[in-house]
């Protein structure tokens, strides 16, 4: 497994650990509204995004603008690389196009940090995890 795969796998493990598995739950007979907000953005997406990226230290988390920025995070199993995430929630509705995740990756080479590529699949998987978690939160709000 190369460094990029190691980072991607580590991100997904941490993100999945914070999300709940809804496969074995029955669906509610009614749904909560998709537009749930007492802040500037969709509250389900906000909570899901904060939960998902909480493995990394947060630099900024503004619920009114919908922007979450993490500080650099290094997986203890791969100390020669680090990632930084930015999550932007763009709407008050719970929709897939209301979420944007971007990642920056660096590797330690020759005594300094240099930029390295992040696969689009890694960013897409993080978006999917956040959206799934937000939908789970929405379903759970009906139950109780």
Long-range contacts (C-beta under 8 A, 24 or more apart in sequence): 3-78, 3-80, 3-81, 3-107, 3-116, 4-105, 4-116, 4-117, 4-118, 4-119, 6-75, 6-77, 6-78, 6-81, 7-75, 7-78, 7-81, 7-83, 7-105, 7-118, 7-122, 8-118, 8-119, 8-121, 8-122, 8-125, 10-75, 10-77, 10-78, 11-83, 11-103, 11-122, 11-125, 11-126, 12-122, 12-125, 12-126, 12-129, 14-55, 15-52, 15-53, 15-55, 15-125, 15-126, 15-129, 16-129, 17-55, 18-51, 18-52, 18-54, 18-55, 18-133, 19-48, 19-51, 19-52, 19-129, 19-132, 19-133, 19-136, 20-133, 20-136, 22-132, 22-135, 22-136, 22-139, 25-139, 27-139, 28-139, 28-142, 28-143, 30-142, 31-138, 31-139, 31-142, 32-138, 32-139, 32-141, 32-142, 34-93, 34-94, 34-95, 34-138, 35-92, 35-93, 35-94, 36-94, 36-138, 36-141, 37-92, 39-63, 39-64, 40-64, 40-65, 40-66, 40-92, 41-65, 41-66, 41-89, 41-90, 41-91, 41-92, 41-98, 42-89, 42-91, 42-92, 42-93, 42-94, 42-98, 42-134, 44-94, 44-134, 44-135, 44-137, 44-138, 44-141, 45-89, 45-94, 45-98, 45-99, 45-130, 45-131, 45-134, 46-89, 47-133, 47-134, 47-137, 48-130, 48-131, 48-132, 48-133, 48-134, 48-136, 48-137, 49-87, 49-89, 49-99, 49-130, 49-134, 51-133, 52-87, 52-126, 52-129, 52-130, 52-133, 53-85, 53-87, 53-126, 56-83, 56-84, 56-85, 66-90, 72-106, 79-108, 80-107, 80-108, 81-105, 81-106, 81-107, 81-108, 81-116, 82-106, 82-113, 83-118, 85-126, 87-130, 94-134, 94-135, 94-138, 96-127, 96-131, 99-127, 99-130, 99-131, 100-127, 101-126, 101-127, 101-130
